[in-house]
Amino acid sequence: MIIETALRTRQTSEYYFSVKLAEVRKLLAEGHDVINLGIGNPDMMPSEQTIQALANAALKPQAHGYQPYVGTPAYRNAIASFYYQTYGVKLDPLTEILPLIGSKEGITHISLTFLDPGDEVLVPELGYPAYRAVSQMVGAVVQEYPLREEHGWQPDWEVMEGLVSARTKIMWLNYPHMPTGAPATIALFEQAVAFAQKHKILLCHDNPYSLVLNKKKPISLLSVPGAREVAIELNSMSKSHNMAGWRLGWVAAAKPYIDAVLTIKSNVDSGMFWAMQEAAVAALQNDQAWHDSRNAVYQGRLDAAEAFLSALNCTWDSRQEGMFLWGKLPDSVESAEQLVNSLLLEKYVFIAPGFIFGPKGQRYIRLSLCMPKERIWEAVKRIKG
Ligand SMILES: Cc1ncc(COP(=O)(O)O)c(C=O)c1O
């Protein structure tokens, strides 16, 4: 290439899965039966009413034009009802919700909206890689905060005090936590809000897993008194509604925050396909039985995933929530990278190494539950054989 890329591109690495899944595809193309337990890509269908709504709407002549930057009123109303029913949080559909093309893009929009070069961002030392990558892309300085197993994978607020500077602008938080599966608690959210209030930091909570294998009523950070002054919450239909490929999510916050994000976002994309928003409305009305049956399937896969970890002599915490199982490697395994590569090349089983979520994940692996249980058992058989 004779044109040099920007510094930010040179300083950013391609997303791990983007590289690794190309390797998986190559093995598949060579005829190998690869079992992919790496990525959190739901294999189950959205509800029937969702697909039907998409098909019906797509047939309408008015479906195909540009749509409002702020999403359709029907989609925003459906999100507001869902928030109230699920979390008991009242949102004004006109001013406190902004639909997103998946919550991942929201991380970029929020960072572009609030961060100047040199601002500091508190990022969990183990977490979704985009928080760190995007902060760096916009020229901010990443300040990692520790998440320790012995502390329930939650921030230690005394340690946090020492990490704040006059330039700290954003803190990323995500509970139920990916990749460790640590649950959300009201106490944790209250402490986070108090911390953000004290230091005038924008608390960005990423909440895609609250409905997946949750052991108690799902929680929104916005349910904590005072949260709206300092917090913004991302949510997504990828995992909770089996709609990862549809790219449907939203950000919820007080009006000034939403208006600010819209200033940036409206210069980036031009709304979402109307038929998809209609389908999202239908999906948000899935009843509790639908959510229960999705969770029952994941629950049924957990035995196989635990047998997989057990076959590798890993240890794990059985209180995990979300659609993964996070396991600690035994001392006998030299490195996660070596294990992941040998499982892929010798057993044709792909799992995620913990270090892709931060260097502190080096002695861990993450299994996804997005595979039929028979396939996970087949993977167990292969690694035992
Ligand atoms: C913690 C976390 N946040 C955000 C996302 C992105 O979700 P979406 O599909 O809504 O972009 C993921 C996806 O794996 C995730 O694990």
The ligand as an SDF file (V2000), in Angstrom:
LIG
                    3D

 16 16  0  0  0  0  0  0  0  0999 V2000
  -19.9060   -6.8000   27.1550 C   0  0  0  0  0  0  0  0  0  0  0  0
  -20.3560   -6.6200   25.7480 C   0  0  0  0  0  0  0  0  0  0  0  0
  -20.7500   -5.4150   25.3410 N   0  0  0  0  0  0  0  0  0  0  0  0
  -21.1800   -5.2030   24.0900 C   0  0  0  0  0  0  0  0  0  0  0  0
  -21.2180   -6.2150   23.1670 C   0  0  0  0  0  0  0  0  0  0  0  0
  -21.6750   -5.8930   21.7800 C   0  0  0  0  0  0  0  0  0  0  0  0
  -22.9780   -6.2240   21.5770 O   0  0  0  0  0  0  0  0  0  0  0  0
  -23.7790   -5.7720   20.2750 P   0  0  0  0  0  0  0  0  0  0  0  0
  -24.0150   -6.9980   19.4940 O   0  0  0  0  0  0  0  0  0  0  0  0
  -25.0210   -5.1360   20.7890 O   0  0  0  0  0  0  0  0  0  0  0  0
  -22.9380   -4.7720   19.5380 O   0  0  0  0  0  0  0  0  0  0  0  0
  -20.8170   -7.4990   23.5270 C   0  0  0  0  0  0  0  0  0  0  0  0
  -20.8160   -8.5670   22.5250 C   0  0  0  0  0  0  0  0  0  0  0  0
  -20.2400   -9.6020   22.6230 O   0  0  0  0  0  0  0  0  0  0  0  0
  -20.3710   -7.7060   24.8590 C   0  0  0  0  0  0  0  0  0  0  0  0
  -19.9580   -8.9120   25.2750 O   0  0  0  0  0  0  0  0  0  0  0  0
  1  2  1  0
  2  3  1  0
  2 15  2  0
  3  4  2  0
  4  5  1  0
  5  6  1  0
  5 12  2  0
  6  7  1  0
  7  8  1  0
  8  9  2  0
  8 10  1  0
  8 11  1  0
 12 13  1  0
 12 15  1  0
 13 14  2  0
 15 16  1  0
M  END
$$$$
